[in-house]
Amino acid sequence: MPAQNEKSSRSDRVAWAERALWALVALLVPVCLHTIFRVVPTEEKMGVVQRIFYFHVPSAFAGFLGVGLCAVFSALYLWKRERRYDLVAHASAEIGVVFFTIVLLTGPIWARPVWGVWWTGEVRLTSTLVLWLLYAGYLILRRSAENPEQEARWGAVLGIVGALDLPIIYKSVEWWRGLHPKVLKASGGLGLDPAMERGLLLCSATFILLFALLLVLRCRAGALEDEVDRMAQHLSRRKANTEPA
């Protein structure tokens, strides 16, 4: 009975957190759009196209979070061999791929009018594409496994190895020359106009909250998939036991 009460209490906390995330995201998304298109100043050299920055960079932050969580929970799975850790790792990887897809789509749209090309071979662009390919491969690899245990184990190894690309992406503008400017102070740049910096912080917080909401929803969907699989296996065994020899 206490275990059941504890499970019910945990479920209630998750449901409350989900409702809170829905409310925050629903509130902040229109605020972000208003800030991007009505509040922040237009960049002098790049013009209006620079506003893609407020989608591009926060998407990268959310993608980094997804890959980082995938690596952490993959390591926890290999240590503890508990399904719940693999569930979070898998969901984080899926959502991380979504956000890095946004990064790779918005980047060329921004680059074409500013740099004159859709794509260059600089390290940050190439390493980001490599990361996307690694985690797209992660999702494909899981589908090709013969059983759930093998799927989780293979995914955990690739989830950890793929995350080694994160510091290369983050430090690439400092370690190698390229077209990507050093804008943020954390990357050795001069920083942003205060209004632009506030806009970036707002959008980044919103994207992180959106990531958290998607993670909760995807983990719940994964748990439901597991429950359906268990029920299907149970029915299959019952059918096999009741069939005449």
Secondary structure in CASP SS format (residue, H / E / C, confidence):
PFRMAT SS
TARGET T0000
AUTHOR 0000-0000-0000
METHOD secondary structure of the structure
MODEL  1
M C 1.00
P H 1.00
A H 1.00
Q H 1.00
N H 1.00
E H 1.00
K H 1.00
S H 1.00
S H 1.00
R H 1.00
S H 1.00
D H 1.00
R H 1.00
V H 1.00
A H 1.00
W H 1.00
A H 1.00
E H 1.00
R H 1.00
A H 1.00
L H 1.00
W H 1.00
A H 1.00
L H 1.00
V H 1.00
A H 1.00
L H 1.00
L H 1.00
V H 1.00
P H 1.00
V H 1.00
C H 1.00
L H 1.00
H H 1.00
T H 1.00
I H 1.00
F H 1.00
R H 1.00
V H 1.00
V C 1.00
P C 1.00
T C 1.00
E E 1.00
E C 1.00
K C 1.00
M C 1.00
G E 1.00
V H 1.00
V H 1.00
Q H 1.00
R H 1.00
I H 1.00
F H 1.00
Y H 1.00
F H 1.00
H H 1.00
V H 1.00
P H 1.00
S H 1.00
A H 1.00
F H 1.00
A H 1.00
G H 1.00
F H 1.00
L H 1.00
G H 1.00
V H 1.00
G H 1.00
L H 1.00
C H 1.00
A H 1.00
V H 1.00
F H 1.00
S H 1.00
A H 1.00
L H 1.00
Y H 1.00
L H 1.00
W H 1.00
K H 1.00
R C 1.00
E C 1.00
R H 1.00
R H 1.00
Y H 1.00
D H 1.00
L H 1.00
V H 1.00
A H 1.00
H H 1.00
A H 1.00
S H 1.00
A H 1.00
E H 1.00
I H 1.00
G H 1.00
V H 1.00
V H 1.00
F H 1.00
F H 1.00
T H 1.00
I H 1.00
V H 1.00
L H 1.00
L H 1.00
T H 1.00
G H 1.00
P H 1.00
I H 1.00
W H 1.00
A H 1.00
R H 1.00
P H 1.00
V H 1.00
W H 1.00
G C 1.00
V C 1.00
W C 1.00
W C 1.00
T C 1.00
G C 1.00
E C 1.00
V H 1.00
R H 1.00
L H 1.00
T H 1.00
S H 1.00
T H 1.00
L H 1.00
V H 1.00
L H 1.00
W H 1.00
L H 1.00
L H 1.00
Y H 1.00
A H 1.00
G H 1.00
Y H 1.00
L H 1.00
I H 1.00
L H 1.00
R H 1.00
R H 1.00
S H 1.00
A C 1.00
E C 1.00
N C 1.00
P H 1.00
E H 1.00
Q H 1.00
E H 1.00
A H 1.00
R H 1.00
W H 1.00
G H 1.00
A H 1.00
V H 1.00
L H 1.00
G H 1.00
I H 1.00
V H 1.00
G H 1.00
A H 1.00
L H 1.00
D H 1.00
L H 1.00
P H 1.00
I H 1.00
I H 1.00
Y H 1.00
K H 1.00
S H 1.00
V H 1.00
E H 1.00
W H 1.00
W C 1.00
R C 1.00
G C 1.00
L C 1.00
H C 1.00
P C 1.00
K C 1.00
V C 1.00
L C 1.00
K H 1.00
A H 1.00
S H 1.00
G C 1.00
G C 1.00
L C 1.00
G C 1.00
L C 1.00
D C 1.00
P H 1.00
A H 1.00
M H 1.00
E H 1.00
R H 1.00
G H 1.00
L H 1.00
L H 1.00
L H 1.00
C H 1.00
S H 1.00
A H 1.00
T H 1.00
F H 1.00
I H 1.00
L H 1.00
L H 1.00
F H 1.00
A H 1.00
L H 1.00
L H 1.00
L H 1.00
V H 1.00
L H 1.00
R H 1.00
C H 1.00
R H 1.00
A H 1.00
G H 1.00
A H 1.00
L H 1.00
E H 1.00
D H 1.00
E H 1.00
V H 1.00
D H 1.00
R H 1.00
M H 1.00
A H 1.00
Q H 1.00
H H 1.00
L H 1.00
S H 1.00
R H 1.00
R H 1.00
K H 1.00
A H 1.00
N H 1.00
T H 1.00
E C 1.00
P C 1.00
A C 1.00
END
